[in-house]
């Protein structure tokens, strides 16, 4: 039986647990949507954009503890930059209290439409993605918008984000390390980010699955 994993991170776990090799087939991301030019937004969402600072770090996910949005706030404090957080969830009160207690400039914009999310990606100086995930769709969406990503060195996001080229990969979330990561991300090329995201497009995924099916499963279709 052939086995496929959605990242090297998962493939390594399969090897340790089952003592089996697996092919890495990264999941498809709608990179075309996030790479397109700015869209017209409804008035209420356009008003949100008008409140944002010129430069900010961005975090987005459901607001739950394991998503580590507290580290987005820590990155903003370390780099002396405002932070914008999108999403809803039970951790919202704790995050707001943390921001208030630390005198951090954090703007919570709540749940967003896909169009507003794309514009937030595009306007951010960098997206901070701190959780340990099997793959991580958000970093690829951000790169598709031309925005670099500061990603956790543990997990699948470290495979999509190229340190020093499309952002920064962080193992130590200390203030000094975060300041350095923000500087590396800020120096990244938007064109490099978009090109990297294209490697995880739906078209590339279909090609990979077909190749794997023919070689591993003996498919004839």
TARAKA-V622554 format. One record per pair of residues at least 24 apart in sequence whose C-alpha atoms are under 10 Angstrom apart, sorted by sequence separation. I is the first residue (numbers start at 1). GAP is how many residues later the second one is. D is the distance in whole Angstrom. If there is no record, write none. Layout:
i	gap	d
I	GAP	D
I	GAP	D
//
This chain:
i	gap	d
56	24	10
57	24	7
58	24	9
59	24	8
60	24	8
61	24	8
62	24	8
63	24	6
64	24	9
65	24	9
67	24	10
70	24	9
74	24	10
80	24	9
81	24	8
82	24	6
83	24	6
84	24	6
85	24	6
86	24	5
87	24	5
88	24	9
117	24	10
118	24	8
121	24	6
122	24	7
123	24	8
124	24	9
125	24	9
126	24	7
127	24	8
128	24	9
130	24	9
131	24	8
132	24	8
133	24	7
135	24	8
136	24	9
143	24	9
164	24	6
165	24	7
166	24	8
56	25	6
57	25	6
58	25	6
59	25	6
60	25	6
61	25	7
62	25	5
63	25	5
64	25	6
65	25	9
66	25	10
70	25	6
73	25	8
74	25	9
77	25	8
80	25	9
81	25	9
82	25	8
83	25	9
84	25	7
85	25	8
86	25	6
87	25	7
117	25	9
120	25	9
121	25	8
122	25	6
124	25	10
130	25	10
131	25	10
132	25	8
133	25	10
135	25	8
163	25	9
164	25	9
165	25	9
166	25	9
167	25	10
55	26	7
56	26	5
57	26	5
58	26	5
59	26	5
60	26	5
61	26	5
62	26	5
63	26	4
64	26	6
65	26	6
69	26	8
70	26	10
73	26	7
77	26	9
84	26	10
85	26	10
86	26	7
118	26	9
119	26	8
121	26	6
122	26	10
131	26	9
132	26	10
162	26	10
165	26	10
166	26	6
167	26	8
55	27	7
56	27	5
57	27	6
58	27	6
59	27	6
60	27	6
61	27	8
62	27	6
63	27	6
64	27	5
65	27	9
68	27	10
77	27	6
118	27	7
120	27	10
121	27	9
130	27	9
139	27	10
165	27	7
166	27	5
53	28	9
54	28	9
55	28	9
56	28	7
57	28	9
58	28	8
59	28	9
60	28	9
61	28	9
62	28	9
63	28	5
64	28	8
70	28	8
74	28	9
76	28	8
77	28	8
121	28	10
129	28	8
139	28	10
150	28	9
165	28	8
166	28	9
53	29	7
55	29	10
62	29	9
63	29	6
65	29	9
70	29	9
73	29	9
76	29	8
77	29	10
166	29	9
52	30	9
53	30	9
62	30	9
63	30	9
64	30	10
65	30	9
74	30	9
76	30	8
151	30	9
162	30	9
166	30	8
52	31	9
53	31	9
63	31	10
64	31	10
73	31	7
86	31	8
150	31	7
162	31	9
165	31	9
166	31	9
52	32	8
63	32	9
73	32	9
149	32	9
150	32	7
161	32	9
73	33	7
149	33	9
160	33	10
72	34	10
86	34	9
148	34	9
150	34	9
162	34	8
85	35	10
149	35	10
150	35	7
161	35	8
84	36	9
148	36	9
149	36	7
160	36	8
161	36	9
148	37	6
149	37	9
160	37	8
147	38	9
148	38	7
128	39	10
130	39	10
147	39	9
148	39	9
149	39	9
160	39	9
84	40	9
126	40	10
127	40	9
128	40	9
129	40	10
130	40	9
148	40	6
160	40	8
83	41	9
126	41	8
129	41	10
130	41	10
147	41	8
148	41	8
83	42	10
85	42	10
126	42	10
146	42	9
147	42	8
148	42	7
84	43	10
130	43	9
146	43	8
147	43	6
81	44	9
83	44	10
146	44	4
147	44	9
148	44	9
149	44	9
83	45	10
145	45	8
146	45	6
147	45	10
148	45	6
144	46	9
145	46	10
146	46	8
147	46	6
148	46	9
63	47	10
143	47	8
144	47	9
146	47	5
147	47	8
58	48	10
60	48	10
62	48	10
143	48	9
144	48	10
145	48	8
146	48	5
56	49	10
57	49	9
58	49	10
59	49	10
60	49	10
62	49	9
143	49	8
144	49	6
145	49	7
146	49	9
56	50	9
60	50	9
61	50	9
143	50	5
144	50	5
146	50	10
56	51	10
60	51	9
142	51	8
143	51	5
144	51	8
146	51	9
53	52	10
60	52	9
76	52	10
141	52	10
142	52	9
143	52	8
144	52	8
145	52	9
75	53	8
128	53	10
140	53	9
141	53	9
143	53	7
144	53	5
53	54	9
128	54	9
139	54	10
140	54	9
143	54	6
144	54	7
52	55	8
72	55	9
73	55	9
126	55	10
127	55	10
142	55	8
143	55	9
51	56	9
72	56	6
126	56	7
140	56	8
141	56	7
144	56	10
52	57	10
60	57	9
71	57	8
72	57	8
125	57	9
126	57	10
128	57	10
140	57	5
141	57	10
144	57	10
51	58	10
71	58	9
72	58	7
127	58	9
139	58	9
140	58	9
69	59	8
71	59	7
126	59	7
140	59	9
141	59	10
49	60	10
60	60	10
68	60	10
69	60	8
70	60	9
71	60	9
125	60	8
126	60	7
140	60	7
141	60	10
48	61	7
59	61	10
60	61	9
68	61	8
69	61	7
125	61	7
140	61	9
58	62	8
59	62	9
67	62	8
68	62	6
69	62	8
126	62	10
57	63	10
58	63	7
67	63	7
68	63	6
137	63	9
45	64	10
56	64	10
57	64	10
66	64	9
67	64	5
68	64	9
58	65	9
59	65	9
66	65	6
67	65	8
57	66	9
58	66	6
65	66	9
66	66	8
67	66	9
45	67	8
49	67	9
56	67	8
57	67	6
58	67	8
59	67	9
60	67	8
66	67	10
45	68	9
48	68	9
52	68	9
55	68	8
56	68	5
57	68	6
58	68	6
59	68	6
60	68	8
61	68	9
122	68	10
54	69	8
55	69	7
56	69	6
57	69	5
58	69	5
59	69	6
60	69	8
45	70	9
46	70	8
49	70	8
53	70	10
54	70	8
55	70	6
56	70	7
57	70	6
58	70	6
59	70	7
61	70	10
45	71	7
49	71	8
52	71	9
53	71	10
54	71	9
55	71	9
56	71	9
57	71	7
58	71	9
59	71	9
41	72	9
48	72	10
52	72	10
42	73	10
46	73	10
41	74	7
42	74	9
49	74	9
40	75	8
41	75	7
75	75	9
39	76	7
40	76	9
38	77	9
39	77	9
61	77	8
38	78	10
41	78	9
60	78	8
72	78	9
39	79	9
40	79	10
59	79	9
34	80	9
38	80	8
39	80	8
33	81	9
34	81	8
37	81	9
38	81	7
33	82	9
36	82	9
37	82	9
34	83	9
35	83	8
34	84	6
38	84	9
58	84	10
33	85	8
34	85	8
37	85	9
34	87	8
35	87	9
34	88	8
58	91	9
57	92	10
57	93	10
78	95	10
78	96	8
79	96	8
78	97	5
79	97	9
75	98	8
77	98	8
78	98	7
79	98	10
74	99	8
75	99	9
76	99	10
78	99	9
79	99	7
80	99	9
74	100	9
75	100	7
78	100	6
79	100	5
74	101	7
75	101	10
77	101	9
78	101	6
79	101	9
81	101	10
71	102	8
75	102	9
76	102	9
77	102	9
78	102	9
79	102	9
71	103	10
75	103	6
76	103	9
79	103	7
74	104	8
75	104	7
78	104	9
79	104	9
74	105	10
31	106	10
34	106	9
35	106	8
72	106	10
75	106	9
76	106	9
29	107	10
30	107	9
34	107	6
35	107	9
38	107	10
71	107	9
75	107	8
27	108	8
29	108	7
33	108	9
34	108	7
35	108	8
36	108	9
37	108	9
26	109	8
27	109	9
28	109	9
29	109	9
31	109	7
32	109	9
34	109	9
35	109	5
36	109	8
26	110	10
27	110	8
30	110	9
31	110	6
34	110	6
35	110	5
26	111	10
29	111	7
30	111	7
31	111	9
33	111	8
34	111	5
35	111	7
28	112	10
29	112	7
31	112	8
32	112	7
33	112	9
34	112	9
31	113	5
32	113	9
30	114	9
31	114	8
29	115	9
9	123	10
10	123	9
11	123	10
9	124	9
10	124	6
9	125	6
10	125	8
57	125	9
7	126	10
8	126	9
9	126	8
7	127	7
8	127	9
6	128	7
7	128	6
5	129	9
6	129	7
7	129	10
5	130	10
6	130	10
26	130	9
26	133	10
26	134	9
9	145	8
10	145	8
9	146	6
10	146	8
8	147	9
9	147	6
7	148	8
8	148	7
9	148	9
7	149	6
9	149	9
6	150	8
7	150	9
8	150	10
9	150	8
7	151	10
8	151	8
7	152	8
7	153	9
35	159	7
34	160	9
32	162	10
35	162	9
31	163	8
34	163	10
35	163	9
32	165	9
31	166	7
32	166	8
30	167	9
31	167	7
29	168	8
30	168	9
31	168	9
29	169	9
31	169	8
32	169	8
28	170	10
29	170	9
30	170	9
31	170	6
32	170	9
28	171	9
29	171	6
30	171	6
31	171	8
28	172	6
29	172	5
30	172	7
26	173	9
27	173	7
28	173	5
29	173	6
30	173	10
26	174	7
27	174	8
28	174	4
29	174	9
25	175	10
26	175	9
27	175	8
28	175	8
29	175	10
26	176	10
28	176	8
29	176	9
27	177	9
28	177	5
26	178	9
27	178	6
28	178	8
25	179	10
26	179	7
27	179	9
25	180	7
25	181	10
27	181	10
25	182	10
26	182	8
27	182	10
25	183	7
26	183	9
24	184	9
25	184	7
23	185	10
24	185	10
23	186	10
25	187	8
24	188	9
23	189	8
23	193	9
4	205	9
4	208	9
3	209	10
2	210	9
2	211	9
4	212	10
2	213	10
3	213	9
2	214	6
3	214	10
1	215	9
2	215	7
1	216	8
//
